[in-house]
Amino acid sequence: GKIDKVLWLCPCSVKTTIKRELEKHIDGDLSNFIIAGIESLSSSIRLNFELLRLVEKYRVMLIVDGLSEKTCILKLSLHLTHSQRL
């Protein structure tokens, strides 16, 4: 099926660059792109809840940029699992 949102996990230091590049190459609305800093997953309960709500509500494509994919997915999975228990 089709996707509703794109979740782009990247180092916090490149979030602005990614947003600028998307703006250069995509015409129109970018509200379906969510760019989040992977480092923030370990320190922000709010971000974890927002991402949990996002993946529960929409069909989300995950892009992992700049870090080991296994490390990133493991961190995301652990934090989302922990958030579900709170």
PyMOL Python script that loads the backbone (N, CA, C, O; Angstrom):
from pymol import cmd

cmd.read_pdbstr("""\
ATOM      1  N   GLY A   1       0.802  -1.187   0.000  1.00  0.00           N
ATOM      2  CA  GLY A   1       0.000   0.000   0.000  1.00  0.00           C
ATOM      3  C   GLY A   1       0.845   1.251   0.000  1.00  0.00           C
ATOM      4  O   GLY A   1       2.075   1.200   0.028  1.00  0.00           O
ATOM      5  N   LYS A   2       0.180   2.339  -0.031  1.00  0.00           N
ATOM      6  CA  LYS A   2       0.843   3.641  -0.040  1.00  0.00           C
ATOM      7  C   LYS A   2       1.234   4.040   1.375  1.00  0.00           C
ATOM      8  O   LYS A   2       0.724   3.498   2.356  1.00  0.00           O
ATOM      9  N   ILE A   3       2.146   4.993   1.458  1.00  0.00           N
ATOM     10  CA  ILE A   3       2.546   5.522   2.759  1.00  0.00           C
ATOM     11  C   ILE A   3       1.869   6.871   2.981  1.00  0.00           C
ATOM     12  O   ILE A   3       1.515   7.573   2.035  1.00  0.00           O
ATOM     13  N   ASP A   4       1.699   7.213   4.259  1.00  0.00           N
ATOM     14  CA  ASP A   4       1.100   8.501   4.618  1.00  0.00           C
ATOM     15  C   ASP A   4       2.145   9.533   5.021  1.00  0.00           C
ATOM     16  O   ASP A   4       2.017  10.717   4.711  1.00  0.00           O
ATOM     17  N   LYS A   5       3.178   9.069   5.714  1.00  0.00           N
ATOM     18  CA  LYS A   5       4.199   9.964   6.264  1.00  0.00           C
ATOM     19  C   LYS A   5       5.578   9.367   6.040  1.00  0.00           C
ATOM     20  O   LYS A   5       5.721   8.157   5.859  1.00  0.00           O
ATOM     21  N   VAL A   6       6.582  10.214   6.052  1.00  0.00           N
ATOM     22  CA  VAL A   6       7.972   9.785   5.998  1.00  0.00           C
ATOM     23  C   VAL A   6       8.642  10.263   7.275  1.00  0.00           C
ATOM     24  O   VAL A   6       8.664  11.459   7.566  1.00  0.00           O
ATOM     25  N   LEU A   7       9.184   9.329   8.029  1.00  0.00           N
ATOM     26  CA  LEU A   7       9.928   9.658   9.243  1.00  0.00           C
ATOM     27  C   LEU A   7      11.403   9.519   8.913  1.00  0.00           C
ATOM     28  O   LEU A   7      11.881   8.426   8.610  1.00  0.00           O
ATOM     29  N   TRP A   8      12.124  10.634   8.973  1.00  0.00           N
ATOM     30  CA  TRP A   8      13.536  10.665   8.616  1.00  0.00           C
ATOM     31  C   TRP A   8      14.328  10.867   9.891  1.00  0.00           C
ATOM     32  O   TRP A   8      14.321  11.953  10.470  1.00  0.00           O
ATOM     33  N   LEU A   9      15.018   9.811  10.332  1.00  0.00           N
ATOM     34  CA  LEU A   9      15.861   9.881  11.521  1.00  0.00           C
ATOM     35  C   LEU A   9      17.296  10.124  11.086  1.00  0.00           C
ATOM     36  O   LEU A   9      17.836   9.416  10.236  1.00  0.00           O
ATOM     37  N   CYS A  10      17.902  11.138  11.687  1.00  0.00           N
ATOM     38  CA  CYS A  10      19.249  11.531  11.297  1.00  0.00           C
ATOM     39  C   CYS A  10      19.942  12.162  12.495  1.00  0.00           C
ATOM     40  O   CYS A  10      19.296  12.462  13.499  1.00  0.00           O
ATOM     41  N   PRO A  11      21.252  12.365  12.398  1.00  0.00           N
ATOM     42  CA  PRO A  11      21.917  13.117  13.466  1.00  0.00           C
ATOM     43  C   PRO A  11      21.318  14.525  13.553  1.00  0.00           C
ATOM     44  O   PRO A  11      20.988  15.133  12.535  1.00  0.00           O
ATOM     45  N   CYS A  12      21.187  15.024  14.762  1.00  0.00           N
ATOM     46  CA  CYS A  12      20.613  16.363  14.964  1.00  0.00           C
ATOM     47  C   CYS A  12      21.351  17.432  14.163  1.00  0.00           C
ATOM     48  O   CYS A  12      20.753  18.418  13.732  1.00  0.00           O
ATOM     49  N   SER A  13      22.630  17.236  13.971  1.00  0.00           N
ATOM     50  CA  SER A  13      23.450  18.243  13.297  1.00  0.00           C
ATOM     51  C   SER A  13      23.097  18.422  11.817  1.00  0.00           C
ATOM     52  O   SER A  13      23.498  19.420  11.218  1.00  0.00           O
ATOM     53  N   VAL A  14      22.368  17.496  11.219  1.00  0.00           N
ATOM     54  CA  VAL A  14      22.039  17.621   9.789  1.00  0.00           C
ATOM     55  C   VAL A  14      20.543  17.811   9.525  1.00  0.00           C
ATOM     56  O   VAL A  14      20.124  17.805   8.368  1.00  0.00           O
ATOM     57  N   LYS A  15      19.741  17.978  10.561  1.00  0.00           N
ATOM     58  CA  LYS A  15      18.295  18.155  10.362  1.00  0.00           C
ATOM     59  C   LYS A  15      17.984  19.338   9.451  1.00  0.00           C
ATOM     60  O   LYS A  15      17.167  19.220   8.539  1.00  0.00           O
ATOM     61  N   THR A  16      18.626  20.467   9.691  1.00  0.00           N
ATOM     62  CA  THR A  16      18.371  21.672   8.895  1.00  0.00           C
ATOM     63  C   THR A  16      18.790  21.467   7.446  1.00  0.00           C
ATOM     64  O   THR A  16      18.091  21.903   6.532  1.00  0.00           O
ATOM     65  N   THR A  17      19.907  20.817   7.231  1.00  0.00           N
ATOM     66  CA  THR A  17      20.389  20.551   5.870  1.00  0.00           C
ATOM     67  C   THR A  17      19.407  19.661   5.123  1.00  0.00           C
ATOM     68  O   THR A  17      19.107  19.912   3.956  1.00  0.00           O
ATOM     69  N   ILE A  18      18.909  18.632   5.778  1.00  0.00           N
ATOM     70  CA  ILE A  18      17.943  17.734   5.128  1.00  0.00           C
ATOM     71  C   ILE A  18      16.673  18.495   4.766  1.00  0.00           C
ATOM     72  O   ILE A  18      16.144  18.332   3.666  1.00  0.00           O
ATOM     73  N   LYS A  19      16.186  19.317   5.677  1.00  0.00           N
ATOM     74  CA  LYS A  19      14.981  20.103   5.393  1.00  0.00           C
ATOM     75  C   LYS A  19      15.207  21.025   4.190  1.00  0.00           C
ATOM     76  O   LYS A  19      14.349  21.134   3.314  1.00  0.00           O
ATOM     77  N   ARG A  20      16.363  21.684   4.154  1.00  0.00           N
ATOM     78  CA  ARG A  20      16.684  22.580   3.024  1.00  0.00           C
ATOM     79  C   ARG A  20      16.735  21.815   1.707  1.00  0.00           C
ATOM     80  O   ARG A  20      16.233  22.290   0.688  1.00  0.00           O
ATOM     81  N   GLU A  21      17.342  20.632   1.730  1.00  0.00           N
ATOM     82  CA  GLU A  21      17.431  19.818   0.510  1.00  0.00           C
ATOM     83  C   GLU A  21      16.049  19.354   0.053  1.00  0.00           C
ATOM     84  O   GLU A  21      15.763  19.352  -1.144  1.00  0.00           O
ATOM     85  N   LEU A  22      15.201  18.967   0.981  1.00  0.00           N
ATOM     86  CA  LEU A  22      13.830  18.595   0.609  1.00  0.00           C
ATOM     87  C   LEU A  22      13.103  19.767  -0.031  1.00  0.00           C
ATOM     88  O   LEU A  22      12.403  19.602  -1.030  1.00  0.00           O
ATOM     89  N   GLU A  23      13.272  20.953   0.549  1.00  0.00           N
ATOM     90  CA  GLU A  23      12.623  22.152   0.004  1.00  0.00           C
ATOM     91  C   GLU A  23      13.109  22.461  -1.411  1.00  0.00           C
ATOM     92  O   GLU A  23      12.342  22.958  -2.235  1.00  0.00           O
ATOM     93  N   LYS A  24      14.386  22.169  -1.698  1.00  0.00           N
ATOM     94  CA  LYS A  24      14.933  22.417  -3.037  1.00  0.00           C
ATOM     95  C   LYS A  24      14.381  21.437  -4.062  1.00  0.00           C
ATOM     96  O   LYS A  24      14.215  21.803  -5.225  1.00  0.00           O
ATOM     97  N   HIS A  25      14.093  20.203  -3.663  1.00  0.00           N
ATOM     98  CA  HIS A  25      13.770  19.158  -4.623  1.00  0.00           C
ATOM     99  C   HIS A  25      12.303  18.741  -4.654  1.00  0.00           C
ATOM    100  O   HIS A  25      11.894  17.986  -5.536  1.00  0.00           O
ATOM    101  N   ILE A  26      11.517  19.218  -3.711  1.00  0.00           N
ATOM    102  CA  ILE A  26      10.099  18.834  -3.668  1.00  0.00           C
ATOM    103  C   ILE A  26       9.247  20.101  -3.725  1.00  0.00           C
ATOM    104  O   ILE A  26       9.387  21.002  -2.899  1.00  0.00           O
ATOM    105  N   ASP A  27       8.372  20.145  -4.709  1.00  0.00           N
ATOM    106  CA  ASP A  27       7.434  21.262  -4.807  1.00  0.00           C
ATOM    107  C   ASP A  27       6.255  20.992  -3.892  1.00  0.00           C
ATOM    108  O   ASP A  27       5.788  19.859  -3.783  1.00  0.00           O
ATOM    109  N   GLY A  28       5.778  22.037  -3.237  1.00  0.00           N
ATOM    110  CA  GLY A  28       4.563  21.900  -2.448  1.00  0.00           C
ATOM    111  C   GLY A  28       4.804  21.595  -0.992  1.00  0.00           C
ATOM    112  O   GLY A  28       5.845  21.913  -0.418  1.00  0.00           O
ATOM    113  N   ASP A  29       3.802  20.967  -0.418  1.00  0.00           N
ATOM    114  CA  ASP A  29       3.712  20.736   1.020  1.00  0.00           C
ATOM    115  C   ASP A  29       4.688  19.661   1.494  1.00  0.00           C
ATOM    116  O   ASP A  29       4.743  18.565   0.937  1.00  0.00           O
ATOM    117  N   LEU A  30       5.453  19.993   2.525  1.00  0.00           N
ATOM    118  CA  LEU A  30       6.391  19.028   3.112  1.00  0.00           C
ATOM    119  C   LEU A  30       5.902  18.506   4.464  1.00  0.00           C
ATOM    120  O   LEU A  30       6.677  17.915   5.216  1.00  0.00           O
ATOM    121  N   SER A  31       4.631  18.720   4.773  1.00  0.00           N
ATOM    122  CA  SER A  31       4.127  18.342   6.100  1.00  0.00           C
ATOM    123  C   SER A  31       4.101  16.830   6.327  1.00  0.00           C
ATOM    124  O   SER A  31       3.971  16.382   7.467  1.00  0.00           O
ATOM    125  N   ASN A  32       4.222  16.044   5.264  1.00  0.00           N
ATOM    126  CA  ASN A  32       4.253  14.591   5.426  1.00  0.00           C
ATOM    127  C   ASN A  32       5.646  14.063   5.740  1.00  0.00           C
ATOM    128  O   ASN A  32       5.826  12.863   5.941  1.00  0.00           O
ATOM    129  N   PHE A  33       6.632  14.957   5.783  1.00  0.00           N
ATOM    130  CA  PHE A  33       7.997  14.592   6.154  1.00  0.00           C
ATOM    131  C   PHE A  33       8.248  15.019   7.588  1.00  0.00           C
ATOM    132  O   PHE A  33       8.106  16.195   7.923  1.00  0.00           O
ATOM    133  N   ILE A  34       8.618  14.079   8.431  1.00  0.00           N
ATOM    134  CA  ILE A  34       8.969  14.374   9.822  1.00  0.00           C
ATOM    135  C   ILE A  34      10.451  14.057   9.960  1.00  0.00           C
ATOM    136  O   ILE A  34      10.874  12.919   9.760  1.00  0.00           O
ATOM    137  N   ILE A  35      11.233  15.071  10.301  1.00  0.00           N
ATOM    138  CA  ILE A  35      12.673  14.899  10.455  1.00  0.00           C
ATOM    139  C   ILE A  35      12.978  14.977  11.940  1.00  0.00           C
ATOM    140  O   ILE A  35      12.668  15.970  12.597  1.00  0.00           O
ATOM    141  N   ALA A  36      13.587  13.922  12.462  1.00  0.00           N
ATOM    142  CA  ALA A  36      13.878  13.867  13.904  1.00  0.00           C
ATOM    143  C   ALA A  36      15.331  13.478  14.126  1.00  0.00           C
ATOM    144  O   ALA A  36      15.893  12.656  13.402  1.00  0.00           O
ATOM    145  N   GLY A  37      15.921  14.085  15.139  1.00  0.00           N
ATOM    146  CA  GLY A  37      17.294  13.762  15.505  1.00  0.00           C
ATOM    147  C   GLY A  37      17.349  12.476  16.312  1.00  0.00           C
ATOM    148  O   GLY A  37      16.673  12.340  17.332  1.00  0.00           O
ATOM    149  N   ILE A  38      18.152  11.542  15.850  1.00  0.00           N
ATOM    150  CA  ILE A  38      18.222  10.237  16.509  1.00  0.00           C
ATOM    151  C   ILE A  38      18.724  10.375  17.941  1.00  0.00           C
ATOM    152  O   ILE A  38      18.304   9.617  18.816  1.00  0.00           O
ATOM    153  N   GLU A  39      19.611  11.324  18.191  1.00  0.00           N
ATOM    154  CA  GLU A  39      20.119  11.499  19.555  1.00  0.00           C
ATOM    155  C   GLU A  39      19.009  11.910  20.520  1.00  0.00           C
ATOM    156  O   GLU A  39      19.065  11.618  21.715  1.00  0.00           O
ATOM    157  N   SER A  40      18.006  12.589  19.984  1.00  0.00           N
ATOM    158  CA  SER A  40      16.891  13.059  20.821  1.00  0.00           C
ATOM    159  C   SER A  40      16.036  11.916  21.341  1.00  0.00           C
ATOM    160  O   SER A  40      15.348  12.070  22.350  1.00  0.00           O
ATOM    161  N   LEU A  41      16.069  10.769  20.666  1.00  0.00           N
ATOM    162  CA  LEU A  41      15.267   9.638  21.120  1.00  0.00           C
ATOM    163  C   LEU A  41      15.670   9.168  22.510  1.00  0.00           C
ATOM    164  O   LEU A  41      14.838   8.678  23.273  1.00  0.00           O
ATOM    165  N   SER A  42      16.952   9.319  22.835  1.00  0.00           N
ATOM    166  CA  SER A  42      17.404   8.841  24.145  1.00  0.00           C
ATOM    167  C   SER A  42      17.161   9.852  25.251  1.00  0.00           C
ATOM    168  O   SER A  42      17.319   9.523  26.427  1.00  0.00           O
ATOM    169  N   SER A  43      16.776  11.090  24.899  1.00  0.00           N
ATOM    170  CA  SER A  43      16.622  12.103  25.944  1.00  0.00           C
ATOM    171  C   SER A  43      15.250  12.776  25.986  1.00  0.00           C
ATOM    172  O   SER A  43      14.976  13.546  26.906  1.00  0.00           O
ATOM    173  N   SER A  44      14.399  12.504  25.023  1.00  0.00           N
ATOM    174  CA  SER A  44      13.118  13.211  24.955  1.00  0.00           C
ATOM    175  C   SER A  44      11.934  12.252  24.999  1.00  0.00           C
ATOM    176  O   SER A  44      11.632  11.577  24.015  1.00  0.00           O
ATOM    177  N   ILE A  45      11.280  12.201  26.132  1.00  0.00           N
ATOM    178  CA  ILE A  45      10.077  11.379  26.256  1.00  0.00           C
ATOM    179  C   ILE A  45       8.983  11.916  25.336  1.00  0.00           C
ATOM    180  O   ILE A  45       8.229  11.143  24.745  1.00  0.00           O
ATOM    181  N   ARG A  46       8.898  13.237  25.218  1.00  0.00           N
ATOM    182  CA  ARG A  46       7.892  13.851  24.353  1.00  0.00           C
ATOM    183  C   ARG A  46       8.063  13.391  22.911  1.00  0.00           C
ATOM    184  O   ARG A  46       7.083  13.040  22.255  1.00  0.00           O
ATOM    185  N   LEU A  47       9.298  13.388  22.409  1.00  0.00           N
ATOM    186  CA  LEU A  47       9.542  12.944  21.035  1.00  0.00           C
ATOM    187  C   LEU A  47       9.159  11.478  20.865  1.00  0.00           C
ATOM    188  O   LEU A  47       8.570  11.101  19.852  1.00  0.00           O
ATOM    189  N   ASN A  48       9.488  10.662  21.842  1.00  0.00           N
ATOM    190  CA  ASN A  48       9.127   9.250  21.773  1.00  0.00           C
ATOM    191  C   ASN A  48       7.617   9.063  21.665  1.00  0.00           C
ATOM    192  O   ASN A  48       7.146   8.259  20.860  1.00  0.00           O
ATOM    193  N   PHE A  49       6.857   9.801  22.472  1.00  0.00           N
ATOM    194  CA  PHE A  49       5.396   9.707  22.404  1.00  0.00           C
ATOM    195  C   PHE A  49       4.864  10.214  21.066  1.00  0.00           C
ATOM    196  O   PHE A  49       3.942   9.624  20.502  1.00  0.00           O
ATOM    197  N   GLU A  50       5.439  11.307  20.554  1.00  0.00           N
ATOM    198  CA  GLU A  50       5.001  11.829  19.259  1.00  0.00           C
ATOM    199  C   GLU A  50       5.233  10.802  18.148  1.00  0.00           C
ATOM    200  O   GLU A  50       4.375  10.596  17.290  1.00  0.00           O
ATOM    201  N   LEU A  51       6.402  10.163  18.177  1.00  0.00           N
ATOM    202  CA  LEU A  51       6.695   9.164  17.144  1.00  0.00           C
ATOM    203  C   LEU A  51       5.827   7.923  17.315  1.00  0.00           C
ATOM    204  O   LEU A  51       5.414   7.313  16.329  1.00  0.00           O
ATOM    205  N   LEU A  52       5.556   7.553  18.535  1.00  0.00           N
ATOM    206  CA  LEU A  52       4.659   6.426  18.786  1.00  0.00           C
ATOM    207  C   LEU A  52       3.269   6.713  18.224  1.00  0.00           C
ATOM    208  O   LEU A  52       2.684   5.869  17.544  1.00  0.00           O
ATOM    209  N   ARG A  53       2.743   7.897  18.507  1.00  0.00           N
ATOM    210  CA  ARG A  53       1.432   8.271  17.961  1.00  0.00           C
ATOM    211  C   ARG A  53       1.456   8.293  16.431  1.00  0.00           C
ATOM    212  O   ARG A  53       0.492   7.889  15.781  1.00  0.00           O
ATOM    213  N   LEU A  54       2.556   8.766  15.870  1.00  0.00           N
ATOM    214  CA  LEU A  54       2.696   8.835  14.423  1.00  0.00           C
ATOM    215  C   LEU A  54       2.591   7.450  13.795  1.00  0.00           C
ATOM    216  O   LEU A  54       1.840   7.256  12.839  1.00  0.00           O
ATOM    217  N   VAL A  55       3.342   6.486  14.329  1.00  0.00           N
ATOM    218  CA  VAL A  55       3.343   5.149  13.720  1.00  0.00           C
ATOM    219  C   VAL A  55       2.078   4.367  14.033  1.00  0.00           C
ATOM    220  O   VAL A  55       1.745   3.424  13.314  1.00  0.00           O
ATOM    221  N   GLU A  56       1.369   4.737  15.086  1.00  0.00           N
ATOM    222  CA  GLU A  56       0.087   4.089  15.369  1.00  0.00           C
ATOM    223  C   GLU A  56      -1.019   4.599  14.447  1.00  0.00           C
ATOM    224  O   GLU A  56      -1.938   3.855  14.105  1.00  0.00           O
ATOM    225  N   LYS A  57      -0.931   5.867  14.048  1.00  0.00           N
ATOM    226  CA  LYS A  57      -1.995   6.509  13.288  1.00  0.00           C
ATOM    227  C   LYS A  57      -1.809   6.396  11.765  1.00  0.00           C
ATOM    228  O   LYS A  57      -2.790   6.300  11.027  1.00  0.00           O
ATOM    229  N   TYR A  58      -0.565   6.409  11.303  1.00  0.00           N
ATOM    230  CA  TYR A  58      -0.280   6.472   9.872  1.00  0.00           C
ATOM    231  C   TYR A  58       0.582   5.299   9.417  1.00  0.00           C
ATOM    232  O   TYR A  58       1.216   4.618  10.222  1.00  0.00           O
ATOM    233  N   ARG A  59       0.585   5.085   8.102  1.00  0.00           N
ATOM    234  CA  ARG A  59       1.549   4.175   7.484  1.00  0.00           C
ATOM    235  C   ARG A  59       2.808   4.998   7.237  1.00  0.00           C
ATOM    236  O   ARG A  59       2.795   5.943   6.449  1.00  0.00           O
ATOM    237  N   VAL A  60       3.882   4.639   7.907  1.00  0.00           N
ATOM    238  CA  VAL A  60       5.085   5.467   7.936  1.00  0.00           C
ATOM    239  C   VAL A  60       6.254   4.742   7.285  1.00  0.00           C
ATOM    240  O   VAL A  60       6.529   3.577   7.576  1.00  0.00           O
ATOM    241  N   MET A  61       6.933   5.457   6.399  1.00  0.00           N
ATOM    242  CA  MET A  61       8.197   4.962   5.843  1.00  0.00           C
ATOM    243  C   MET A  61       9.331   5.545   6.684  1.00  0.00           C
ATOM    244  O   MET A  61       9.369   6.750   6.934  1.00  0.00           O
ATOM    245  N   LEU A  62      10.249   4.691   7.116  1.00  0.00           N
ATOM    246  CA  LEU A  62      11.370   5.112   7.944  1.00  0.00           C
ATOM    247  C   LEU A  62      12.626   5.239   7.101  1.00  0.00           C
ATOM    248  O   LEU A  62      13.009   4.308   6.392  1.00  0.00           O
ATOM    249  N   ILE A  63      13.267   6.410   7.186  1.00  0.00           N
ATOM    250  CA  ILE A  63      14.568   6.626   6.562  1.00  0.00           C
ATOM    251  C   ILE A  63      15.562   6.861   7.691  1.00  0.00           C
ATOM    252  O   ILE A  63      15.350   7.715   8.552  1.00  0.00           O
ATOM    253  N   VAL A  64      16.636   6.103   7.678  1.00  0.00           N
ATOM    254  CA  VAL A  64      17.691   6.245   8.681  1.00  0.00           C
ATOM    255  C   VAL A  64      18.906   6.798   7.961  1.00  0.00           C
ATOM    256  O   VAL A  64      19.389   6.209   6.994  1.00  0.00           O
ATOM    257  N   ASP A  65      19.398   7.938   8.438  1.00  0.00           N
ATOM    258  CA  ASP A  65      20.470   8.632   7.742  1.00  0.00           C
ATOM    259  C   ASP A  65      21.636   8.922   8.685  1.00  0.00           C
ATOM    260  O   ASP A  65      21.455   9.539   9.734  1.00  0.00           O
ATOM    261  N   GLY A  66      22.810   8.481   8.311  1.00  0.00           N
ATOM    262  CA  GLY A  66      24.013   8.909   9.007  1.00  0.00           C
ATOM    263  C   GLY A  66      24.435   8.086  10.203  1.00  0.00           C
ATOM    264  O   GLY A  66      25.484   8.359  10.787  1.00  0.00           O
ATOM    265  N   LEU A  67      23.672   7.106  10.584  1.00  0.00           N
ATOM    266  CA  LEU A  67      24.050   6.242  11.695  1.00  0.00           C
ATOM    267  C   LEU A  67      23.874   4.794  11.273  1.00  0.00           C
ATOM    268  O   LEU A  67      23.239   4.501  10.261  1.00  0.00           O
ATOM    269  N   SER A  68      24.431   3.917  12.042  1.00  0.00           N
ATOM    270  CA  SER A  68      24.226   2.502  11.787  1.00  0.00           C
ATOM    271  C   SER A  68      22.728   2.213  11.825  1.00  0.00           C
ATOM    272  O   SER A  68      22.059   2.517  12.812  1.00  0.00           O
ATOM    273  N   GLU A  69      22.214   1.636  10.770  1.00  0.00           N
ATOM    274  CA  GLU A  69      20.774   1.355  10.690  1.00  0.00           C
ATOM    275  C   GLU A  69      20.325   0.463  11.841  1.00  0.00           C
ATOM    276  O   GLU A  69      19.264   0.687  12.424  1.00  0.00           O
ATOM    277  N   LYS A  70      21.126  -0.547  12.171  1.00  0.00           N
ATOM    278  CA  LYS A  70      20.745  -1.447  13.254  1.00  0.00           C
ATOM    279  C   LYS A  70      20.679  -0.706  14.581  1.00  0.00           C
ATOM    280  O   LYS A  70      19.754  -0.911  15.366  1.00  0.00           O
ATOM    281  N   THR A  71      21.667   0.162  14.833  1.00  0.00           N
ATOM    282  CA  THR A  71      21.679   0.934  16.081  1.00  0.00           C
ATOM    283  C   THR A  71      20.463   1.843  16.168  1.00  0.00           C
ATOM    284  O   THR A  71      19.812   1.928  17.210  1.00  0.00           O
ATOM    285  N   CYS A  72      20.166   2.513  15.080  1.00  0.00           N
ATOM    286  CA  CYS A  72      19.050   3.453  15.051  1.00  0.00           C
ATOM    287  C   CYS A  72      17.722   2.742  15.269  1.00  0.00           C
ATOM    288  O   CYS A  72      16.912   3.183  16.084  1.00  0.00           O
ATOM    289  N   ILE A  73      17.489   1.654  14.554  1.00  0.00           N
ATOM    290  CA  ILE A  73      16.224   0.928  14.682  1.00  0.00           C
ATOM    291  C   ILE A  73      16.108   0.319  16.074  1.00  0.00           C
ATOM    292  O   ILE A  73      15.021   0.289  16.649  1.00  0.00           O
ATOM    293  N   LEU A  74      17.213  -0.162  16.614  1.00  0.00           N
ATOM    294  CA  LEU A  74      17.187  -0.699  17.967  1.00  0.00           C
ATOM    295  C   LEU A  74      16.806   0.374  18.973  1.00  0.00           C
ATOM    296  O   LEU A  74      15.959   0.136  19.833  1.00  0.00           O
ATOM    297  N   LYS A  75      17.418   1.558  18.882  1.00  0.00           N
ATOM    298  CA  LYS A  75      17.077   2.654  19.797  1.00  0.00           C
ATOM    299  C   LYS A  75      15.611   3.033  19.664  1.00  0.00           C
ATOM    300  O   LYS A  75      14.917   3.192  20.668  1.00  0.00           O
ATOM    301  N   LEU A  76      15.133   3.178  18.430  1.00  0.00           N
ATOM    302  CA  LEU A  76      13.743   3.547  18.198  1.00  0.00           C
ATOM    303  C   LEU A  76      12.805   2.494  18.758  1.00  0.00           C
ATOM    304  O   LEU A  76      11.827   2.824  19.428  1.00  0.00           O
ATOM    305  N   SER A  77      13.094   1.235  18.491  1.00  0.00           N
ATOM    306  CA  SER A  77      12.241   0.149  18.978  1.00  0.00           C
ATOM    307  C   SER A  77      12.207   0.112  20.500  1.00  0.00           C
ATOM    308  O   SER A  77      11.142  -0.041  21.099  1.00  0.00           O
ATOM    309  N   LEU A  78      13.376   0.252  21.127  1.00  0.00           N
ATOM    310  CA  LEU A  78      13.429   0.225  22.586  1.00  0.00           C
ATOM    311  C   LEU A  78      12.648   1.381  23.187  1.00  0.00           C
ATOM    312  O   LEU A  78      11.919   1.200  24.162  1.00  0.00           O
ATOM    313  N   HIS A  79      12.795   2.561  22.616  1.00  0.00           N
ATOM    314  CA  HIS A  79      12.104   3.715  23.184  1.00  0.00           C
ATOM    315  C   HIS A  79      10.610   3.663  22.945  1.00  0.00           C
ATOM    316  O   HIS A  79       9.829   4.037  23.820  1.00  0.00           O
ATOM    317  N   LEU A  80      10.199   3.205  21.771  1.00  0.00           N
ATOM    318  CA  LEU A  80       8.764   3.092  21.517  1.00  0.00           C
ATOM    319  C   LEU A  80       8.144   2.011  22.387  1.00  0.00           C
ATOM    320  O   LEU A  80       7.026   2.172  22.876  1.00  0.00           O
ATOM    321  N   THR A  81       8.855   0.917  22.585  1.00  0.00           N
ATOM    322  CA  THR A  81       8.356  -0.147  23.456  1.00  0.00           C
ATOM    323  C   THR A  81       8.245   0.352  24.899  1.00  0.00           C
ATOM    324  O   THR A  81       7.256   0.082  25.581  1.00  0.00           O
ATOM    325  N   HIS A  82       9.253   1.072  25.350  1.00  0.00           N
ATOM    326  CA  HIS A  82       9.232   1.628  26.698  1.00  0.00           C
ATOM    327  C   HIS A  82       8.077   2.629  26.843  1.00  0.00           C
ATOM    328  O   HIS A  82       7.386   2.643  27.861  1.00  0.00           O
ATOM    329  N   SER A  83       7.877   3.459  25.825  1.00  0.00           N
ATOM    330  CA  SER A  83       6.812   4.461  25.872  1.00  0.00           C
ATOM    331  C   SER A  83       5.441   3.824  25.954  1.00  0.00           C
ATOM    332  O   SER A  83       4.543   4.372  26.594  1.00  0.00           O
ATOM    333  N   GLN A  84       5.261   2.673  25.315  1.00  0.00           N
ATOM    334  CA  GLN A  84       3.965   1.997  25.344  1.00  0.00           C
ATOM    335  C   GLN A  84       3.637   1.516  26.742  1.00  0.00           C
ATOM    336  O   GLN A  84       2.464   1.399  27.094  1.00  0.00           O
ATOM    337  N   ARG A  85       4.659   1.231  27.552  1.00  0.00           N
ATOM    338  CA  ARG A  85       4.405   0.726  28.908  1.00  0.00           C
ATOM    339  C   ARG A  85       4.111   1.851  29.882  1.00  0.00           C
ATOM    340  O   ARG A  85       3.572   1.599  30.960  1.00  0.00           O
ATOM    341  N   LEU A  86       4.449   3.088  29.535  1.00  0.00           N
ATOM    342  CA  LEU A  86       4.219   4.206  30.471  1.00  0.00           C
ATOM    343  C   LEU A  86       2.763   4.583  30.565  1.00  0.00           C
ATOM    344  O   LEU A  86       2.410   5.500  31.306  1.00  0.00           O
TER     345      LEU A  86
END
""", "prot")
cmd.dss("prot")
cmd.show_as("cartoon", "prot")
cmd.util.cbc("prot")
cmd.orient("prot")
